[in-house]
Structure formats: C-alpha cells, structure tokens
C-alpha cells in the first residue's frame, strides 16, 4: 500500500493495482460550478505519482495488451490489431462470425473502449459500423467509451463517439462524467468538444416541412456545414469568419440561418432543462452571421470584415473593434435572467477595453468550460498550439502564413519594440539559468562534503572511539613507563 495510510479518501481504482488519493477542488465546467473530489495522487505499485504529471504512466499501463480470459482466439487477434493500429487486419476480423463486436476483457472493456482510449479514429468508425454499442456499461468502474475517448485527448474520436449517440451525462462509479474526467487530466480540447456538442437530430428538424410551410426553414444542402459550425469548439470571431468564408452558402442564405439559430436560442432558454450554453452560443453565431452576411450581400467578399476584426489600435495594437463587437453580442442577448450571461457580465463589468480578461476569453471560458490559460495561441485567430512565431521579435504566435499576413499591418508597428523586449527576456533567462546552475553546483558540493563527513564518521566508529585531545600523549607516557619497568 501507499505511505501515510491516515490520509483520508484512499480508494482503489482497479487499473492494474493503481491506488488513487483524492482531494476536494472547485471546478467550473460550462456554466455550472461543481464541487468535486479530484484525483490528486496515484500510487502505482507502491510509488506515489502526481496525476497530472504521471497520467502517461497509467495510460501506458492500460494500453499494454490486456489479459484476456474466456475469449475466443479470433477475438484476441482483434484486440491485438487494435493495439497495433492495424486497420486492414481488423477489417477481415470483424467479418469472422466467431468474433463478437462487444466482447469484454477481464476489466470489462469492449473493443470500442480500447480503440477510443488509443485514439484510433478509423477503427472506432469501423467498430461502430459493425454494431458496436457506444453506450456499453460493462466496465468494472462504469467507464464509458466516451470517457476513454475523452481521456485519450483525441478530439476527432470524441466527436465520432458523440455523433454515434454517446451519452454525455453518464457517470462512472465515482460520480464523474466524460467532460469531468477529461478535465482532470488536462484534455481541455475534448472538454470543449463535449460541452459544445449539438445533436444532429435537433437540427434535422428544420430541414423538413412542417404544418403550412411551403419550404423547410433550413435548406438540406446547408445542414452539414451549419451542424459543424454549431458543434465547433473554436469561438474566436476571426476563426469563425474563416469558416464562413469557406462556406459561402451560409452567407448567401444568411437570413434563413439566422432565423434557425434564433429559434435554437429560444428553445435552449425556454426548455424544461434550460441550456444557457447552447442558447448563448447560437445567439453569438446568429449575430456574427448576420453581420458577415450583410457585408457579403453588398461586397461579395468577407476579407474586409476579417481585417476589421484583426486591426489593432494605434496605441498598443489591441483589437478594439473585435472587443467591442463581442461585448455588443453579450448586451444583445435577449434573456437577462441567464446565469451564464450574468457571470460573463460580472467578469467584464469593471474591465477596460485592452485589459484582461478579454471578451473572447470570457466567452470561451463560459461556453467551453474553465481551462488553463494557453500562451501559444495564434494572435490572429486564437487557434491553440500555434507552431509559428514572428521571425524578428519571436514574441507573437501564428498558426499559418495567412494569419501572419493579416496581423502584419498591426504588428509591424510594434515588432521592433517587442524584439528588444525579447532580447532583455533572453538575457534575464540566461542569467537566471546561470544562477540556478551555480546554486545547484554549490548544493552538490555541500552534499558531497556532507557525504564525505558521514563516511569518515562511520569509518571512525567502526574502528573504535576516536581519542580526545591530550589522551594520546597520556597513553603514550604510560606505555613508556610500563616498558621501562619491564
């Protein structure tokens, strides 16, 4: 067992003899504040491990080839092919009548759960096409396939499972759903996908003629692009405008699209189970599409609108127009009683334009759920993990060349100054590294000296008591007198 057995809330989470300690933490997901017990430390084979730093250890343990008892040989081969990621081999195995689609291993995991946890997109689709149960509850701790997909960090797998009908509100044996489990291990992109998921059935309703209508409210050819837009976790207005630019059909019929989104907003707020998140998101999308649609109807292009969103003010380069637009979106939300709206308004009430938090940050956190601030987002469209930087100043991030070109008209005024700041930061960083190296060298030297002293002390003790000062001379004199007497 683990050390410090008096620690409260020790429980056994049977993933290959894994013990978990827990502590309480307030975590905000969507617009609901939940008081949860968060897995803080794991002890694998007696060794304590912080969960956020050592999730890969647990992941590697689970992802090893599972022990299978009571399953058929062909089914064992199917599991092996999932572990290897061999799609072609799997295609032939699922045709074998001796293979059950939803057989379980010794922990109750189905093949779909294994594929989801490994992030195998094509394999998940293949298993679902052959009748795999996306909501199977056979796991010993009631983990669902969606939970395993969310834990994998693969957003596409998470989306595939949701589109197949995976239930978001199912809880495991310790009362946590898929979004909460993903949040615990830092998979915030998967949390966003789950929180923003909108079932296609609810949007398909508008593609059919009802009552005395002469035509459906939503043309069927626009259904796929609108469904993808409603389900997107990206909420930055520039990123959304890029999407509209690629799907001009939504802009050509923007009045119909806006009407559908407004009806979804009303439904979200007036339903028995109020959904502030969907209501606020559809209102935001409706406002954005209305503005872009009017510009497109007049100029037949969207680039002018995008440049307005990106353009920074003269003093500091802050995207002032974008901030004002998003704050106007919140002011125009028609349901003042919404707790989510009130929360966002409180966050921005005393914040000057240009200060933190920004409106896009507040909106994203409100709709996607609480998440850690990311420092590597694209400065143009907000895309996380932007891999490129300005080659001159190295202080701003971009996801591609297009975003860099759009931002250059603003950034060029401040690039030289930022480059100087970067040099100063590098100098400070190098100085700090030198100090840390010196400190580490001193500590190592001190430890070496202490170790040497301990070794000498142990050696002296093993040879007998060390004579005190003066004792050696006295003993020598006595020895000489005895020798003389003899």
Buried (B, 14 or more C-beta within 10 A) or exposed (E): EBEEEEEEEBEEBEBBEBBBBBEEEEBBBBBEEBEBBBBBBBBBEEEBBEBEEBBEBBBEBBBEEBEBEEBBEBBBBBBBBBBEBBBEBBBEBBEEEEBBBBBBBEBBBBBBBBBBBBBBBBBBBBBBEBEBBBEBEBBEEBBBBBBBBBBBBBBEBBBBBBBBEBBBEBBBEBEBBBBBBBBBBBBBBBBBBBBBBBEBEEBBBBBEEEEEEEEBBBBEEBBEBBBEBBBBBBBBBBBBBBBBBEBBBBBBBBEBBBBBBBBBBBBBBEEEEBBBBBBBBBBBBBBBBBBBBBBBEEEEEBEEBBBBBBBBBEEEBBBBBBBEBBBEBBEEBEBEEBEBBEBBBEBBEEBEBBEEBBBBBBBBBBBBBBBEEEEEBBBBBBBBEBEBBBEBBBBBBBBBEEBBEBBBEBBEBBBEEBBEEBEEEEEEEEEEEEEEEEEEEEEEEEEEEEEEEEEEEEEEEEEEEEEEEEEEEEEEEEEEEEEEEE
